[in-house]
Amino acid sequence: MFQAKNKLVQNEHTHFHPSGDSSPSEEDKAVTKRLDAASEIIDIPLLDHIIIGKYGSFSMKRQKESTG
């Protein structure tokens, strides 16, 4: 979302796992950490990193909220 007047910008990263399994890999977890760190540096919040699989999706944000 971009709103020029208030300079509001948000980022969401979504990708597909061709295997059909939407569970995050270790690489997915590492990428999320790097995206989050980069988001802080450039002051554009990372809303979520979502993985799409054949039978569903996985939200890193939802996982983080449920595990504290």
Phi and psi in radians as a Rosetta constraint file:
Dihedral C 1 N 2 CA 2 C 2 CIRCULARHARMONIC -2.266 0.35
Dihedral N 2 CA 2 C 2 N 3 CIRCULARHARMONIC 2.247 0.35
Dihedral C 2 N 3 CA 3 C 3 CIRCULARHARMONIC -2.310 0.35
Dihedral N 3 CA 3 C 3 N 4 CIRCULARHARMONIC 1.834 0.35
Dihedral C 3 N 4 CA 4 C 4 CIRCULARHARMONIC -1.020 0.35
Dihedral N 4 CA 4 C 4 N 5 CIRCULARHARMONIC -0.756 0.35
Dihedral C 4 N 5 CA 5 C 5 CIRCULARHARMONIC -1.052 0.35
Dihedral N 5 CA 5 C 5 N 6 CIRCULARHARMONIC -0.784 0.35
Dihedral C 5 N 6 CA 6 C 6 CIRCULARHARMONIC -1.713 0.35
Dihedral N 6 CA 6 C 6 N 7 CIRCULARHARMONIC 0.008 0.35
Dihedral C 6 N 7 CA 7 C 7 CIRCULARHARMONIC 0.961 0.35
Dihedral N 7 CA 7 C 7 N 8 CIRCULARHARMONIC 0.726 0.35
Dihedral C 7 N 8 CA 8 C 8 CIRCULARHARMONIC -1.554 0.35
Dihedral N 8 CA 8 C 8 N 9 CIRCULARHARMONIC 2.087 0.35
Dihedral C 8 N 9 CA 9 C 9 CIRCULARHARMONIC -2.352 0.35
Dihedral N 9 CA 9 C 9 N 10 CIRCULARHARMONIC 2.417 0.35
Dihedral C 9 N 10 CA 10 C 10 CIRCULARHARMONIC -2.340 0.35
Dihedral N 10 CA 10 C 10 N 11 CIRCULARHARMONIC 2.713 0.35
Dihedral C 10 N 11 CA 11 C 11 CIRCULARHARMONIC -2.263 0.35
Dihedral N 11 CA 11 C 11 N 12 CIRCULARHARMONIC 2.374 0.35
Dihedral C 11 N 12 CA 12 C 12 CIRCULARHARMONIC -2.348 0.35
Dihedral N 12 CA 12 C 12 N 13 CIRCULARHARMONIC 2.294 0.35
Dihedral C 12 N 13 CA 13 C 13 CIRCULARHARMONIC -1.876 0.35
Dihedral N 13 CA 13 C 13 N 14 CIRCULARHARMONIC 2.174 0.35
Dihedral C 13 N 14 CA 14 C 14 CIRCULARHARMONIC -2.291 0.35
Dihedral N 14 CA 14 C 14 N 15 CIRCULARHARMONIC 2.384 0.35
Dihedral C 14 N 15 CA 15 C 15 CIRCULARHARMONIC -2.574 0.35
Dihedral N 15 CA 15 C 15 N 16 CIRCULARHARMONIC 2.904 0.35
Dihedral C 15 N 16 CA 16 C 16 CIRCULARHARMONIC -1.902 0.35
Dihedral N 16 CA 16 C 16 N 17 CIRCULARHARMONIC 2.402 0.35
Dihedral C 16 N 17 CA 17 C 17 CIRCULARHARMONIC -1.710 0.35
Dihedral N 17 CA 17 C 17 N 18 CIRCULARHARMONIC 1.928 0.35
Dihedral C 17 N 18 CA 18 C 18 CIRCULARHARMONIC -1.056 0.35
Dihedral N 18 CA 18 C 18 N 19 CIRCULARHARMONIC -0.375 0.35
Dihedral C 18 N 19 CA 19 C 19 CIRCULARHARMONIC -1.199 0.35
Dihedral N 19 CA 19 C 19 N 20 CIRCULARHARMONIC -0.331 0.35
Dihedral C 19 N 20 CA 20 C 20 CIRCULARHARMONIC 1.640 0.35
Dihedral N 20 CA 20 C 20 N 21 CIRCULARHARMONIC -0.278 0.35
Dihedral C 20 N 21 CA 21 C 21 CIRCULARHARMONIC -1.521 0.35
Dihedral N 21 CA 21 C 21 N 22 CIRCULARHARMONIC 2.083 0.35
Dihedral C 21 N 22 CA 22 C 22 CIRCULARHARMONIC -1.538 0.35
Dihedral N 22 CA 22 C 22 N 23 CIRCULARHARMONIC 0.064 0.35
Dihedral C 22 N 23 CA 23 C 23 CIRCULARHARMONIC -1.125 0.35
Dihedral N 23 CA 23 C 23 N 24 CIRCULARHARMONIC 2.419 0.35
Dihedral C 23 N 24 CA 24 C 24 CIRCULARHARMONIC -1.283 0.35
Dihedral N 24 CA 24 C 24 N 25 CIRCULARHARMONIC 2.402 0.35
Dihedral C 24 N 25 CA 25 C 25 CIRCULARHARMONIC -1.454 0.35
Dihedral N 25 CA 25 C 25 N 26 CIRCULARHARMONIC 2.992 0.35
Dihedral C 25 N 26 CA 26 C 26 CIRCULARHARMONIC -1.068 0.35
Dihedral N 26 CA 26 C 26 N 27 CIRCULARHARMONIC -0.645 0.35
Dihedral C 26 N 27 CA 27 C 27 CIRCULARHARMONIC -1.124 0.35
Dihedral N 27 CA 27 C 27 N 28 CIRCULARHARMONIC -0.712 0.35
Dihedral C 27 N 28 CA 28 C 28 CIRCULARHARMONIC -1.028 0.35
Dihedral N 28 CA 28 C 28 N 29 CIRCULARHARMONIC -0.761 0.35
Dihedral C 28 N 29 CA 29 C 29 CIRCULARHARMONIC -1.112 0.35
Dihedral N 29 CA 29 C 29 N 30 CIRCULARHARMONIC -0.725 0.35
Dihedral C 29 N 30 CA 30 C 30 CIRCULARHARMONIC -1.151 0.35
Dihedral N 30 CA 30 C 30 N 31 CIRCULARHARMONIC -0.727 0.35
Dihedral C 30 N 31 CA 31 C 31 CIRCULARHARMONIC -1.083 0.35
Dihedral N 31 CA 31 C 31 N 32 CIRCULARHARMONIC -0.725 0.35
Dihedral C 31 N 32 CA 32 C 32 CIRCULARHARMONIC -1.043 0.35
Dihedral N 32 CA 32 C 32 N 33 CIRCULARHARMONIC -0.758 0.35
Dihedral C 32 N 33 CA 33 C 33 CIRCULARHARMONIC -1.099 0.35
Dihedral N 33 CA 33 C 33 N 34 CIRCULARHARMONIC -0.725 0.35
Dihedral C 33 N 34 CA 34 C 34 CIRCULARHARMONIC -1.191 0.35
Dihedral N 34 CA 34 C 34 N 35 CIRCULARHARMONIC -0.714 0.35
Dihedral C 34 N 35 CA 35 C 35 CIRCULARHARMONIC -1.093 0.35
Dihedral N 35 CA 35 C 35 N 36 CIRCULARHARMONIC -0.719 0.35
Dihedral C 35 N 36 CA 36 C 36 CIRCULARHARMONIC -1.124 0.35
Dihedral N 36 CA 36 C 36 N 37 CIRCULARHARMONIC -0.750 0.35
Dihedral C 36 N 37 CA 37 C 37 CIRCULARHARMONIC -1.126 0.35
Dihedral N 37 CA 37 C 37 N 38 CIRCULARHARMONIC -0.767 0.35
Dihedral C 37 N 38 CA 38 C 38 CIRCULARHARMONIC -1.119 0.35
Dihedral N 38 CA 38 C 38 N 39 CIRCULARHARMONIC -0.657 0.35
Dihedral C 38 N 39 CA 39 C 39 CIRCULARHARMONIC -1.055 0.35
Dihedral N 39 CA 39 C 39 N 40 CIRCULARHARMONIC -0.711 0.35
Dihedral C 39 N 40 CA 40 C 40 CIRCULARHARMONIC -1.144 0.35
Dihedral N 40 CA 40 C 40 N 41 CIRCULARHARMONIC -0.717 0.35
Dihedral C 40 N 41 CA 41 C 41 CIRCULARHARMONIC -1.088 0.35
Dihedral N 41 CA 41 C 41 N 42 CIRCULARHARMONIC -0.749 0.35
Dihedral C 41 N 42 CA 42 C 42 CIRCULARHARMONIC -1.665 0.35
Dihedral N 42 CA 42 C 42 N 43 CIRCULARHARMONIC 0.096 0.35
Dihedral C 42 N 43 CA 43 C 43 CIRCULARHARMONIC 1.018 0.35
Dihedral N 43 CA 43 C 43 N 44 CIRCULARHARMONIC 0.725 0.35
Dihedral C 43 N 44 CA 44 C 44 CIRCULARHARMONIC -2.206 0.35
Dihedral N 44 CA 44 C 44 N 45 CIRCULARHARMONIC 1.868 0.35
Dihedral C 44 N 45 CA 45 C 45 CIRCULARHARMONIC -1.122 0.35
Dihedral N 45 CA 45 C 45 N 46 CIRCULARHARMONIC 2.450 0.35
Dihedral C 45 N 46 CA 46 C 46 CIRCULARHARMONIC -1.514 0.35
Dihedral N 46 CA 46 C 46 N 47 CIRCULARHARMONIC 1.971 0.35
Dihedral C 46 N 47 CA 47 C 47 CIRCULARHARMONIC -1.290 0.35
Dihedral N 47 CA 47 C 47 N 48 CIRCULARHARMONIC -0.726 0.35
Dihedral C 47 N 48 CA 48 C 48 CIRCULARHARMONIC -2.992 0.35
Dihedral N 48 CA 48 C 48 N 49 CIRCULARHARMONIC 2.821 0.35
Dihedral C 48 N 49 CA 49 C 49 CIRCULARHARMONIC -2.174 0.35
Dihedral N 49 CA 49 C 49 N 50 CIRCULARHARMONIC 1.954 0.35
Dihedral C 49 N 50 CA 50 C 50 CIRCULARHARMONIC -1.958 0.35
Dihedral N 50 CA 50 C 50 N 51 CIRCULARHARMONIC 2.342 0.35
Dihedral C 50 N 51 CA 51 C 51 CIRCULARHARMONIC -1.941 0.35
Dihedral N 51 CA 51 C 51 N 52 CIRCULARHARMONIC 2.217 0.35
Dihedral C 51 N 52 CA 52 C 52 CIRCULARHARMONIC -1.787 0.35
Dihedral N 52 CA 52 C 52 N 53 CIRCULARHARMONIC 2.294 0.35
Dihedral C 52 N 53 CA 53 C 53 CIRCULARHARMONIC -2.169 0.35
Dihedral N 53 CA 53 C 53 N 54 CIRCULARHARMONIC -3.125 0.35
Dihedral C 53 N 54 CA 54 C 54 CIRCULARHARMONIC -1.137 0.35
Dihedral N 54 CA 54 C 54 N 55 CIRCULARHARMONIC -0.604 0.35
Dihedral C 54 N 55 CA 55 C 55 CIRCULARHARMONIC -1.934 0.35
Dihedral N 55 CA 55 C 55 N 56 CIRCULARHARMONIC 0.145 0.35
Dihedral C 55 N 56 CA 56 C 56 CIRCULARHARMONIC 2.843 0.35
Dihedral N 56 CA 56 C 56 N 57 CIRCULARHARMONIC -2.862 0.35
Dihedral C 56 N 57 CA 57 C 57 CIRCULARHARMONIC -2.399 0.35
Dihedral N 57 CA 57 C 57 N 58 CIRCULARHARMONIC 2.879 0.35
Dihedral C 57 N 58 CA 58 C 58 CIRCULARHARMONIC -2.303 0.35
Dihedral N 58 CA 58 C 58 N 59 CIRCULARHARMONIC 2.215 0.35
Dihedral C 58 N 59 CA 59 C 59 CIRCULARHARMONIC -1.841 0.35
Dihedral N 59 CA 59 C 59 N 60 CIRCULARHARMONIC 2.074 0.35
Dihedral C 59 N 60 CA 60 C 60 CIRCULARHARMONIC -1.096 0.35
Dihedral N 60 CA 60 C 60 N 61 CIRCULARHARMONIC -0.639 0.35
Dihedral C 60 N 61 CA 61 C 61 CIRCULARHARMONIC -1.128 0.35
Dihedral N 61 CA 61 C 61 N 62 CIRCULARHARMONIC -0.827 0.35
Dihedral C 61 N 62 CA 62 C 62 CIRCULARHARMONIC -1.071 0.35
Dihedral N 62 CA 62 C 62 N 63 CIRCULARHARMONIC -0.704 0.35
Dihedral C 62 N 63 CA 63 C 63 CIRCULARHARMONIC -1.099 0.35
Dihedral N 63 CA 63 C 63 N 64 CIRCULARHARMONIC -0.772 0.35
Dihedral C 63 N 64 CA 64 C 64 CIRCULARHARMONIC -1.112 0.35
Dihedral N 64 CA 64 C 64 N 65 CIRCULARHARMONIC -0.730 0.35
Dihedral C 64 N 65 CA 65 C 65 CIRCULARHARMONIC -1.153 0.35
Dihedral N 65 CA 65 C 65 N 66 CIRCULARHARMONIC -0.622 0.35
Dihedral C 65 N 66 CA 66 C 66 CIRCULARHARMONIC -1.370 0.35
Dihedral N 66 CA 66 C 66 N 67 CIRCULARHARMONIC -0.372 0.35
Dihedral C 66 N 67 CA 67 C 67 CIRCULARHARMONIC -1.786 0.35
Dihedral N 67 CA 67 C 67 N 68 CIRCULARHARMONIC -0.079 0.35
